[in-house]
Amino acid sequence: MSEDIKKTIRELHIYEKKLLKELDANPDATPEEIAENTGMDIKSVMSAAGSLASKDIIEVEKDVEEEISLSEAGQEFANNGLPERRILDVLAEKRAIHMKDLADATGVDKKQANIAIGWLRRKNWAQIDKGEVKLTENGENFKDKLDNDEELLNHLIGAKNILKSKLDDAFMEGFKKLNDRKNILDIKKNTSHSFKILDKGEAILDEGFTIKEQATQLTHQQLKEGEWKSLEYRPYDINAEAPVVFAGKKHPLREIIDEIREIFLNMGFIEDNGEYVESAFWNFDSLFQPQDHAAREMQDTFYLKNPLTCDLPDDDLVKLTAETHETGADTGSIGWQYDWSEDVARQSVLRTHTTGISTKHLFEHEPPIKMFSVGRVFRRETFDYKHLPEFHQVEGLVCGEGISYQNLLGTLKEFYKKLGFEVRFRPAYFPYTYLSTESEIYLEEKESWIELGGAGMFRPEVLKPLGINQPALAFGMGIERLAMIRYDVEDIRMLYKSDIKWLREVPLSRGVRL
Ligand code: DAH
């Protein structure tokens, strides 16, 4: 215990010591008095008190006092008498006054007279009988006696203001009445603080301490001339609890997207973007996906009503694409052997993947090309813990002399390594690539490999119609999956839910190794 107390004393700020000493000598001192007696300003007193309270050395009590004073209207009533008193004075002689004569007979104006009648009845000074205001016995009694509200009015004139807590019972009754009438009383709320030394504070005082100035900042001078050696320092409590701060930050999904972009940009890729609404031509046909391919079915793809169709590109490209689909043209393939339809290619869709950006890019640019794109894609999926109808993909393309399948594997390996994952490849099939592969990353917690994306070498059936005579590697992968692994979320919907607790707590440590 005593060791603890000594440690606490060592860590007390000089203001805390001053406050505690003052409070010991003067237990009822207000913060203002403490400020006055110690030479501290009131802000320092309050912050020292808060700090002492957080260490259970003192207790800070907050009292709210109501201070009552007369408003302007209240002062007028205090000087001239309440309207019901003025009426009572006349009634005392006349015994009864007709309602319609009330104002004339008493000099109380009509509006006040109406209110006064209410009070005459409430105080039982008068009764209303057949349009007449008649004095009661109780009214007779009050002829020469003030009611408690009148007493309070008089008191307030002399005292200017009084604390509500100081009112005795009779004044309290009077207060209730006056307060029932609007705008007679002004009530001001004053907050005041009082301090009480707790057991730990007493123990500190018993142990005793000296108040000595402590150095909090050293000057160049003090360092140079060695004065720092003789100064008093206050130790820091490095275990003190600090408030948790939730700084503003990027959404985790945004964060991982930006990381991915940074990785590709650093690997020398340029970034391209497509549109959400795309023609079936770019989304499917340019990728040598036959027009009766299952992926085009309504359950997978969102077809749009507005716009219902998109323009087809360059005639030659369309013609070559048609031929390649139908017969393979001069690609060395026999194609899909069906009648290709322009109308089907014109249909507008919400892009189902970002791979169409790559074929369009190939058509519009000359190799060598290193391009990536990141964006939303849309599929008719039912919501569940691992599916959303809208998610993000990143797509990559490298095209140039001598580009090989080895380069594809190397590029992906490098990318995943930078994101912090180990990757392996297994054979796969896509209509637009040969060779094709799917990459899988290893999940230590689950001790299993999970599939992340597709990749391959674009087939001649894709490249030739686009006018590309050099090999191209391409890959695409879902980003939400990566985010789920990185942030350890089991349900993909968490990434879109704006769950403030999760967003606050999720660490944004960058996994990127550049
Ligand atoms: N587009 C595929 C998908 O959405 C992924 C993909 C596979 C992209 C192979 C490619 C590729 O560029 O070569 O699942």
Residues whose N, C-alpha, C, O or C-beta is under 5 A from the ligand:
A	BS01	DAH	T352 H353 T355 G396 F430 T433 G454 A455 G456 A474 F475 G476
